[in-house]
Amino acid sequence: MGKELVVFWFRRDLRLQDNAGLYYALKGGFNVLPLFIFDTQILFKLDDKTDRRVSFIYNQILELDKEIQSFGSSLLVLYGDPLKLFSDVIKEYKVRTVYANHDYEPYAKERDFQIMQLLLENGISFKTYKDQTIFEKDEILSGSGKPYTVFTPYSKTWLAKLNEFYISSYPTMKFLGNFFKWSGKPVISLEEMGFSSTSEIFPLKTIKQELLDKYTADRDYPAKEGTSRLGVHLRFGTISIRVLAQKARELNPTYLGELIWRDFYMQILWHFPQVEHHAFKPDYDKIRWRNNEMEFDAWCNGHTGYPIVDAGMRQLNATGFMHNRVRMIVASFLTKHLLIDWRWGEAYFAKKLLDFDLSANNGGWQWAAGTGTDASPYFRVFNPRLQTEKFDPKLDYIRKWVPEFQDPGYPKPIVDHVFARERCLMAYKEALS
């Protein structure tokens, strides 16, 4: 088995720079074996074998392995059930401690608990650290010591607490010579895992000052390149949230506000894990959704007869991305115009979004449906025509994704806006009475 070593388990933190758990592993005095697991508990649930996210992760793993090789080591890449694989790893190596960063999603919490139990039974400690948020769990609480469920007071407390300590980078690069020296094994191919690579060009993991300068003015207009497109990099930790928060604090408070929303939804999921499957406000689980499958298919495929809605869905299907303003419009349309359960839409986004993140996706859908924490009130029903006039006034976004919107063959609106609004208000009132 050789000398004692420690393991650093990469998960949602696929980078060497400014990585909290990796920093503590590297400076602990033992050689560090870097590990990544392609988790079959997750992969087997993906129906699309050309899933963009799997390709994205795979590319990052190859890049990370190459970087680690320059320090005389190699990334141990495994494929299978994490619990079984850890059982194998601790038989093969004399492991003292396993290091990782916190993960807040229900599946991850259960998985980490099981692995911690296995390690403890074998005399091995499991240490995890905060890395993907600025503030987590109980770090931002109200004066009464309870988690905030309304964003504005949460954000004020978040900003008041923010200082250099919370956004200082971890100097991991000083210690990269402490990786366990070994030559490695060939990385399993995508094809061996049953997936095919995509020819996608993924968003860059940098944010230009020019974009931040115009972010406040441009971010709501889907025809403009006004958003950072960094969601996928934050989701898989290929960029540090601390580095991004430092830059946002210096250059654009509006962008910093978006990072605060991200922390807010993560702490909601942590404190109220039931939101994964239920409305945050329990009474809203009583809504009698229509759940018309033909209408849902029309929404999924961008054939509702509402050009701004159809443009958003077609952009999502073609690219794995949808502009944030349009996400709100299409979510409101599905839940309020069509009275289709927000969980259907959330699940569709979960399949398609390159930057899918459970907490933000769930929070956004429940906000749009009026069922969530600090949600848009149920009687607020976006008018797609007014949203178009305000945010795509020259129809540039619509023309790009729905070029036939003025043709005779383009579908008539699937439902009348005024009728749909009244039907929605009645359904919600019935549930809440």
TORVEXKE-478275 format. One record per residue (C-alpha): x, y, z; residue in one letter; residue number from 1. Coordinates in nm, 2 decimals. Example, Ala and Ser with C-alpha at 12.3 -4.5 7.8 and 13.67 -1.06 7.14 Angstrom:
[atom [1.23,-0.45,0.78],a,1]
[atom [1.37,-0.11,0.71],s,2]
***
This chain:
[atom [0.00,0.00,0.00],m,1]
[atom [0.29,0.23,0.04],g,2]
[atom [0.31,0.55,0.24],k,3]
[atom [0.01,0.72,0.39],e,4]
[atom [-0.16,0.98,0.16],l,5]
[atom [-0.48,1.19,0.14],v,6]
[atom [-0.73,1.20,-0.14],v,7]
[atom [-0.89,1.52,-0.28],f,8]
[atom [-1.22,1.44,-0.45],w,9]
[atom [-1.31,1.68,-0.72],f,10]
[atom [-1.69,1.73,-0.77],r,11]
[atom [-1.83,2.08,-0.84],r,12]
[atom [-1.49,2.24,-0.83],d,13]
[atom [-1.30,2.14,-1.14],l,14]
[atom [-1.00,2.37,-1.11],r,15]
[atom [-0.67,2.39,-0.93],l,16]
[atom [-0.67,2.77,-0.86],q,17]
[atom [-0.84,2.91,-0.55],d,18]
[atom [-1.00,2.57,-0.45],n,19]
[atom [-1.07,2.56,-0.07],a,20]
[atom [-1.07,2.19,-0.01],g,21]
[atom [-0.78,2.13,-0.24],l,22]
[atom [-0.58,2.40,-0.05],y,23]
[atom [-0.63,2.23,0.28],y,24]
[atom [-0.55,1.89,0.14],a,25]
[atom [-0.23,2.01,-0.02],l,26]
[atom [-0.09,2.19,0.28],k,27]
[atom [-0.17,1.91,0.53],g,28]
[atom [0.17,1.75,0.51],g,29]
[atom [0.08,1.44,0.31],f,30]
[atom [0.09,1.36,-0.06],n,31]
[atom [-0.25,1.42,-0.23],v,32]
[atom [-0.41,1.18,-0.47],l,33]
[atom [-0.65,1.38,-0.69],p,34]
[atom [-0.97,1.19,-0.77],l,35]
[atom [-1.27,1.24,-0.99],f,36]
[atom [-1.57,1.00,-1.02],i,37]
[atom [-1.81,0.98,-1.31],f,38]
[atom [-2.11,0.89,-1.09],d,39]
[atom [-2.33,0.63,-1.25],t,40]
[atom [-2.61,0.72,-1.00],q,41]
[atom [-2.63,1.05,-1.20],i,42]
[atom [-2.53,0.94,-1.55],l,43]
[atom [-2.77,0.65,-1.57],f,44]
[atom [-3.06,0.90,-1.53],k,45]
[atom [-2.96,1.10,-1.83],l,46]
[atom [-3.17,0.99,-2.13],d,47]
[atom [-2.98,1.21,-2.38],d,48]
[atom [-2.65,1.03,-2.46],k,49]
[atom [-2.52,1.35,-2.63],t,50]
[atom [-2.59,1.55,-2.31],d,51]
[atom [-2.39,1.87,-2.34],r,52]
[atom [-2.30,1.87,-1.97],r,53]
[atom [-2.13,1.54,-1.98],v,54]
[atom [-1.92,1.66,-2.28],s,55]
[atom [-1.84,1.98,-2.08],f,56]
[atom [-1.73,1.79,-1.77],i,57]
[atom [-1.53,1.54,-1.98],y,58]
[atom [-1.34,1.82,-2.15],n,59]
[atom [-1.27,1.98,-1.82],q,60]
[atom [-1.15,1.65,-1.67],i,61]
[atom [-0.90,1.61,-1.96],l,62]
[atom [-0.78,1.97,-1.91],e,63]
[atom [-0.75,1.92,-1.53],l,64]
[atom [-0.56,1.60,-1.58],d,65]
[atom [-0.32,1.76,-1.82],k,66]
[atom [-0.26,2.04,-1.57],e,67]
[atom [-0.20,1.80,-1.28],i,68]
[atom [0.04,1.60,-1.50],q,69]
[atom [0.27,1.91,-1.52],s,70]
[atom [0.33,1.86,-1.15],f,71]
[atom [0.44,1.50,-1.18],g,72]
[atom [0.10,1.35,-1.09],s,73]
[atom [-0.22,1.24,-1.26],s,74]
[atom [-0.59,1.26,-1.20],l,75]
[atom [-0.74,0.93,-1.09],l,76]
[atom [-1.06,0.91,-1.30],v,77]
[atom [-1.31,0.64,-1.20],l,78]
[atom [-1.65,0.54,-1.33],y,79]
[atom [-1.92,0.38,-1.12],g,80]
[atom [-2.10,0.40,-0.79],d,81]
[atom [-1.91,0.63,-0.56],p,82]
[atom [-1.96,0.42,-0.25],l,83]
[atom [-1.82,0.11,-0.41],k,84]
[atom [-1.54,0.30,-0.57],l,85]
[atom [-1.43,0.45,-0.24],f,86]
[atom [-1.43,0.10,-0.09],s,87]
[atom [-1.19,0.00,-0.37],d,88]
[atom [-0.97,0.31,-0.33],v,89]
[atom [-0.91,0.26,0.04],i,90]
[atom [-0.82,-0.10,-0.02],k,91]
[atom [-0.56,0.00,-0.28],e,92]
[atom [-0.41,0.30,-0.11],y,93]
[atom [-0.32,0.38,0.25],k,94]
[atom [-0.56,0.67,0.29],v,95]
[atom [-0.55,0.89,0.59],r,96]
[atom [-0.81,1.16,0.50],t,97]
[atom [-1.05,1.23,0.22],v,98]
[atom [-1.10,1.60,0.14],y,99]
[atom [-1.38,1.76,-0.07],a,100]
[atom [-1.59,2.07,-0.09],n,101]
[atom [-1.94,2.10,0.03],h,102]
[atom [-2.23,2.00,-0.19],d,103]
[atom [-2.58,2.11,-0.09],y,104]
[atom [-2.81,1.91,-0.31],e,105]
[atom [-3.02,1.63,-0.14],p,106]
[atom [-2.86,1.35,-0.34],y,107]
[atom [-2.51,1.48,-0.27],a,108]
[atom [-2.58,1.51,0.10],k,109]
[atom [-2.70,1.15,0.12],e,110]
[atom [-2.41,1.03,-0.09],r,111]
[atom [-2.16,1.21,0.12],d,112]
[atom [-2.31,1.08,0.44],f,113]
[atom [-2.28,0.72,0.32],q,114]
[atom [-1.92,0.77,0.21],i,115]
[atom [-1.83,0.94,0.54],m,116]
[atom [-1.98,0.64,0.73],q,117]
[atom [-1.76,0.40,0.51],l,118]
[atom [-1.45,0.61,0.57],l,119]
[atom [-1.51,0.64,0.95],l,120]
[atom [-1.56,0.26,0.97],e,121]
[atom [-1.21,0.23,0.82],n,122]
[atom [-1.05,0.49,1.05],g,123]
[atom [-1.04,0.75,0.77],i,124]
[atom [-1.16,1.11,0.82],s,125]
[atom [-1.37,1.30,0.57],f,126]
[atom [-1.32,1.67,0.57],k,127]
[atom [-1.53,1.91,0.35],t,128]
[atom [-1.51,2.29,0.30],y,129]
[atom [-1.72,2.58,0.17],k,130]
[atom [-1.61,2.65,-0.19],d,131]
[atom [-1.91,2.71,-0.43],q,132]
[atom [-2.08,2.99,-0.23],t,133]
[atom [-1.97,3.31,-0.06],i,134]
[atom [-2.20,3.24,0.23],f,135]
[atom [-2.37,2.91,0.31],e,136]
[atom [-2.60,2.72,0.55],k,137]
[atom [-2.63,2.93,0.87],d,138]
[atom [-2.39,3.20,0.78],e,139]
[atom [-2.66,3.45,0.69],i,140]
[atom [-2.95,3.45,0.94],l,141]
[atom [-3.21,3.69,1.05],s,142]
[atom [-3.20,3.87,1.38],g,143]
[atom [-3.41,3.59,1.53],s,144]
[atom [-3.16,3.33,1.42],g,145]
[atom [-3.38,3.19,1.14],k,146]
[atom [-3.30,3.15,0.77],p,147]
[atom [-3.42,3.43,0.55],y,148]
[atom [-3.70,3.35,0.31],t,149]
[atom [-3.72,3.69,0.15],v,150]
[atom [-3.44,3.80,-0.08],f,151]
[atom [-3.41,4.18,0.00],t,152]
[atom [-3.33,4.15,0.37],p,153]
[atom [-3.11,3.85,0.30],y,154]
[atom [-2.91,4.05,0.04],s,155]
[atom [-2.87,4.34,0.28],k,156]
[atom [-2.73,4.12,0.55],t,157]
[atom [-2.51,3.94,0.29],w,158]
[atom [-2.37,4.27,0.17],l,159]
[atom [-2.32,4.40,0.53],a,160]
[atom [-2.12,4.09,0.62],k,161]
[atom [-1.91,4.08,0.30],l,162]
[atom [-1.55,4.16,0.36],n,163]
[atom [-1.21,4.06,0.22],e,164]
[atom [-1.20,3.75,0.44],f,165]
[atom [-1.49,3.59,0.25],y,166]
[atom [-1.36,3.67,-0.10],i,167]
[atom [-0.99,3.61,-0.05],s,168]
[atom [-0.84,3.34,-0.28],s,169]
[atom [-0.69,3.02,-0.14],y,170]
[atom [-0.32,3.01,-0.26],p,171]
[atom [-0.33,2.65,-0.38],t,172]
[atom [-0.07,2.72,-0.65],m,173]
[atom [0.20,2.74,-0.39],k,174]
[atom [0.15,2.38,-0.29],f,175]
[atom [0.09,2.19,-0.61],l,176]
[atom [0.42,2.01,-0.58],g,177]
[atom [0.25,1.81,-0.30],n,178]
[atom [0.04,1.59,-0.53],f,179]
[atom [0.11,1.22,-0.51],f,180]
[atom [0.36,1.13,-0.77],k,181]
[atom [0.23,0.86,-1.00],w,182]
[atom [0.20,0.82,-1.38],s,183]
[atom [-0.18,0.76,-1.39],g,184]
[atom [-0.41,0.55,-1.60],k,185]
[atom [-0.58,0.63,-1.93],p,186]
[atom [-0.90,0.83,-1.88],v,187]
[atom [-1.22,0.63,-1.96],i,188]
[atom [-1.37,0.75,-2.29],s,189]
[atom [-1.71,0.91,-2.33],l,190]
[atom [-1.81,0.62,-2.56],e,191]
[atom [-1.71,0.36,-2.29],e,192]
[atom [-1.96,0.54,-2.06],m,193]
[atom [-2.23,0.52,-2.33],g,194]
[atom [-2.21,0.89,-2.43],f,195]
[atom [-2.11,1.07,-2.75],s,196]
[atom [-1.92,1.40,-2.75],s,197]
[atom [-2.08,1.71,-2.89],t,198]
[atom [-1.91,1.96,-3.12],s,199]
[atom [-2.02,2.25,-2.89],e,200]
[atom [-1.81,2.55,-2.84],i,201]
[atom [-1.86,2.62,-2.47],f,202]
[atom [-1.87,2.97,-2.31],p,203]
[atom [-1.53,3.11,-2.21],l,204]
[atom [-1.46,3.12,-1.84],k,205]
[atom [-1.37,3.49,-1.83],t,206]
[atom [-1.58,3.80,-1.79],i,207]
[atom [-1.48,4.11,-1.98],k,208]
[atom [-1.48,4.45,-1.82],q,209]
[atom [-1.67,4.59,-2.12],e,210]
[atom [-1.96,4.34,-2.04],l,211]
[atom [-1.97,4.44,-1.67],l,212]
[atom [-1.97,4.81,-1.77],d,213]
[atom [-2.29,4.75,-1.97],k,214]
[atom [-2.44,4.47,-1.77],y,215]
[atom [-2.70,4.68,-1.58],t,216]
[atom [-2.83,4.84,-1.90],a,217]
[atom [-2.81,4.53,-2.13],d,218]
[atom [-2.88,4.23,-1.92],r,219]
[atom [-3.26,4.22,-1.98],d,220]
[atom [-3.24,4.23,-2.36],y,221]
[atom [-3.21,3.88,-2.51],p,222]
[atom [-3.09,4.01,-2.86],a,223]
[atom [-2.78,4.16,-2.69],k,224]
[atom [-2.47,3.98,-2.57],e,225]
[atom [-2.54,4.13,-2.23],g,226]
[atom [-2.50,3.84,-1.98],t,227]
[atom [-2.18,3.67,-1.87],s,228]
[atom [-2.27,3.31,-1.98],r,229]
[atom [-2.07,3.20,-1.68],l,230]
[atom [-2.35,2.98,-1.53],g,231]
[atom [-2.20,2.65,-1.65],v,232]
[atom [-1.86,2.75,-1.51],h,233]
[atom [-2.01,2.83,-1.17],l,234]
[atom [-2.21,2.51,-1.18],r,235]
[atom [-1.91,2.29,-1.22],f,236]
[atom [-1.66,2.51,-1.04],g,237]
[atom [-1.43,2.58,-1.34],t,238]
[atom [-1.42,2.94,-1.21],i,239]
[atom [-1.40,3.05,-0.85],s,240]
[atom [-1.70,3.23,-0.70],i,241]
[atom [-1.46,3.43,-0.49],r,242]
[atom [-1.27,3.57,-0.79],v,243]
[atom [-1.60,3.65,-0.96],l,244]
[atom [-1.74,3.82,-0.65],a,245]
[atom [-1.42,4.03,-0.61],q,246]
[atom [-1.46,4.15,-0.97],k,247]
[atom [-1.83,4.22,-0.94],a,248]
[atom [-1.79,4.41,-0.61],r,249]
[atom [-1.53,4.64,-0.78],e,250]
[atom [-1.71,4.68,-1.12],l,251]
[atom [-2.08,4.61,-1.11],n,252]
[atom [-2.32,4.58,-0.80],p,253]
[atom [-2.60,4.46,-1.03],t,254]
[atom [-2.39,4.15,-1.13],y,255]
[atom [-2.30,4.10,-0.76],l,256]
[atom [-2.67,4.09,-0.69],g,257]
[atom [-2.70,3.80,-0.92],e,258]
[atom [-2.44,3.61,-0.72],l,259]
[atom [-2.63,3.69,-0.41],i,260]
[atom [-2.94,3.53,-0.56],w,261]
[atom [-2.73,3.22,-0.63],r,262]
[atom [-2.63,3.20,-0.26],d,263]
[atom [-2.99,3.27,-0.15],f,264]
[atom [-3.14,2.98,-0.35],y,265]
[atom [-2.86,2.75,-0.23],m,266]
[atom [-2.94,2.82,0.14],q,267]
[atom [-3.31,2.78,0.07],i,268]
[atom [-3.25,2.43,-0.07],l,269]
[atom [-3.02,2.36,0.23],w,270]
[atom [-3.27,2.47,0.49],h,271]
[atom [-3.59,2.36,0.31],f,272]
[atom [-3.50,2.05,0.11],p,273]
[atom [-3.87,1.97,0.05],q,274]
[atom [-3.87,2.24,-0.22],v,275]
[atom [-3.71,1.99,-0.45],e,276]
[atom [-4.05,1.82,-0.49],h,277]
[atom [-4.30,2.05,-0.33],h,278]
[atom [-4.41,2.42,-0.33],a,279]
[atom [-4.22,2.63,-0.08],f,280]
[atom [-4.57,2.76,0.03],k,281]
[atom [-4.76,2.43,0.10],p,282]
[atom [-5.10,2.57,0.01],d,283]
[atom [-4.98,2.61,-0.35],y,284]
[atom [-4.95,2.23,-0.37],d,285]
[atom [-5.34,2.24,-0.39],k,286]
[atom [-5.35,2.41,-0.73],i,287]
[atom [-5.54,2.20,-0.98],r,288]
[atom [-5.30,2.20,-1.28],w,289]
[atom [-5.45,2.13,-1.62],r,290]
[atom [-5.14,1.95,-1.74],n,291]
[atom [-5.24,1.92,-2.10],n,292]
[atom [-4.97,1.70,-2.27],e,293]
[atom [-5.03,1.84,-2.62],m,294]
[atom [-4.99,2.19,-2.49],e,295]
[atom [-4.68,2.10,-2.30],f,296]
[atom [-4.53,1.95,-2.62],d,297]
[atom [-4.61,2.27,-2.80],a,298]
[atom [-4.43,2.47,-2.53],w,299]
[atom [-4.13,2.23,-2.53],c,300]
[atom [-4.09,2.26,-2.91],n,301]
[atom [-4.15,2.63,-2.94],g,302]
[atom [-4.49,2.61,-3.12],h,303]
[atom [-4.72,2.81,-2.89],t,304]
[atom [-4.80,3.09,-3.13],g,305]
[atom [-4.64,3.34,-2.89],y,306]
[atom [-4.31,3.43,-3.07],p,307]
[atom [-4.11,3.54,-2.75],i,308]
[atom [-4.20,3.21,-2.58],v,309]
[atom [-4.12,3.00,-2.89],d,310]
[atom [-3.79,3.19,-2.94],a,311]
[atom [-3.68,3.10,-2.59],g,312]
[atom [-3.77,2.74,-2.61],m,313]
[atom [-3.60,2.70,-2.95],r,314]
[atom [-3.29,2.87,-2.82],q,315]
[atom [-3.28,2.63,-2.53],l,316]
[atom [-3.33,2.32,-2.74],n,317]
[atom [-3.06,2.43,-2.99],a,318]
[atom [-2.80,2.56,-2.76],t,319]
[atom [-2.86,2.45,-2.40],g,320]
[atom [-2.89,2.81,-2.30],f,321]
[atom [-3.18,3.06,-2.26],m,322]
[atom [-3.15,3.42,-2.17],h,323]
[atom [-3.26,3.49,-1.81],n,324]
[atom [-3.54,3.74,-1.89],r,325]
[atom [-3.68,3.49,-2.14],v,326]
[atom [-3.66,3.21,-1.88],r,327]
[atom [-3.90,3.41,-1.66],m,328]
[atom [-4.13,3.47,-1.96],i,329]
[atom [-4.15,3.10,-2.07],v,330]
[atom [-4.19,2.98,-1.71],a,331]
[atom [-4.47,3.22,-1.64],s,332]
[atom [-4.64,3.12,-1.97],f,333]
[atom [-4.63,2.75,-1.89],l,334]
[atom [-4.75,2.78,-1.53],t,335]
[atom [-5.00,3.06,-1.57],k,336]
[atom [-5.12,3.07,-1.93],h,337]
[atom [-5.13,2.69,-1.97],l,338]
[atom [-5.18,2.60,-1.60],l,339]
[atom [-4.91,2.32,-1.63],i,340]
[atom [-4.73,2.22,-1.31],d,341]
[atom [-4.41,2.41,-1.26],w,342]
[atom [-4.24,2.07,-1.19],r,343]
[atom [-4.29,1.97,-1.55],w,344]
[atom [-4.11,2.28,-1.67],g,345]
[atom [-3.84,2.25,-1.41],e,346]
[atom [-3.77,1.89,-1.52],a,347]
[atom [-3.75,2.00,-1.88],y,348]
[atom [-3.50,2.27,-1.80],f,349]
[atom [-3.31,2.02,-1.59],a,350]
[atom [-3.27,1.80,-1.90],k,351]
[atom [-3.18,2.08,-2.14],k,352]
[atom [-2.98,2.36,-1.96],l,353]
[atom [-2.61,2.35,-1.98],l,354]
[atom [-2.59,2.56,-1.67],d,355]
[atom [-2.86,2.35,-1.48],f,356]
[atom [-2.83,2.40,-1.11],d,357]
[atom [-3.10,2.24,-0.89],l,358]
[atom [-3.12,2.53,-0.64],s,359]
[atom [-3.14,2.81,-0.90],a,360]
[atom [-3.36,2.62,-1.14],n,361]
[atom [-3.60,2.52,-0.86],n,362]
[atom [-3.60,2.87,-0.72],g,363]
[atom [-3.66,3.03,-1.06],g,364]
[atom [-3.95,2.81,-1.15],w,365]
[atom [-4.12,2.85,-0.81],q,366]
[atom [-4.07,3.23,-0.84],w,367]
[atom [-4.23,3.23,-1.18],a,368]
[atom [-4.52,3.01,-1.06],a,369]
[atom [-4.58,3.21,-0.75],g,370]
[atom [-4.53,2.90,-0.53],t,371]
[atom [-4.18,2.98,-0.40],g,372]
[atom [-4.00,3.18,-0.14],t,373]
[atom [-4.02,3.55,-0.22],d,374]
[atom [-4.20,3.46,-0.54],a,375]
[atom [-4.37,3.68,-0.79],s,376]
[atom [-4.73,3.71,-0.67],p,377]
[atom [-4.96,3.47,-0.82],y,378]
[atom [-5.17,3.74,-0.98],f,379]
[atom [-4.87,3.87,-1.17],r,380]
[atom [-4.91,3.71,-1.51],v,381]
[atom [-4.65,3.82,-1.77],f,382]
[atom [-4.81,3.94,-2.09],n,383]
[atom [-4.58,3.80,-2.37],p,384]
[atom [-4.67,4.09,-2.61],r,385]
[atom [-4.58,4.36,-2.36],l,386]
[atom [-4.26,4.17,-2.26],q,387]
[atom [-4.17,4.16,-2.63],t,388]
[atom [-4.23,4.53,-2.68],e,389]
[atom [-4.02,4.61,-2.37],k,390]
[atom [-3.73,4.37,-2.41],f,391]
[atom [-3.72,4.28,-2.78],d,392]
[atom [-3.86,4.60,-2.94],p,393]
[atom [-3.69,4.55,-3.28],k,394]
[atom [-3.78,4.17,-3.28],l,395]
[atom [-3.42,4.08,-3.34],d,396]
[atom [-3.42,3.79,-3.09],y,397]
[atom [-3.75,3.66,-3.23],i,398]
[atom [-3.64,3.69,-3.59],r,399]
[atom [-3.33,3.49,-3.50],k,400]
[atom [-3.51,3.19,-3.35],w,401]
[atom [-3.86,3.21,-3.50],v,402]
[atom [-3.80,3.35,-3.85],p,403]
[atom [-4.14,3.24,-3.97],e,404]
[atom [-4.34,3.42,-3.70],f,405]
[atom [-4.52,3.64,-3.96],q,406]
[atom [-4.59,3.36,-4.21],d,407]
[atom [-4.94,3.22,-4.25],p,408]
[atom [-4.82,2.88,-4.14],g,409]
[atom [-4.70,3.00,-3.80],y,410]
[atom [-4.94,2.86,-3.53],p,411]
[atom [-5.22,3.08,-3.39],k,412]
[atom [-5.17,3.16,-3.02],p,413]
[atom [-5.24,2.84,-2.82],i,414]
[atom [-5.45,3.04,-2.57],v,415]
[atom [-5.59,3.39,-2.55],d,416]
[atom [-5.39,3.60,-2.30],h,417]
[atom [-5.69,3.76,-2.13],v,418]
[atom [-5.88,3.43,-2.10],f,419]
[atom [-5.57,3.25,-1.97],a,420]
[atom [-5.50,3.52,-1.71],r,421]
[atom [-5.86,3.50,-1.57],e,422]
[atom [-5.85,3.12,-1.57],r,423]
[atom [-5.51,3.13,-1.38],c,424]
[atom [-5.64,3.37,-1.12],l,425]
[atom [-5.95,3.15,-1.06],m,426]
[atom [-5.74,2.83,-1.02],a,427]
[atom [-5.50,2.99,-0.78],y,428]
[atom [-5.78,3.15,-0.57],k,429]
[atom [-5.96,2.82,-0.55],e,430]
[atom [-5.64,2.65,-0.42],a,431]
[atom [-5.57,2.92,-0.16],l,432]
[atom [-5.93,2.97,-0.03],s,433]
***
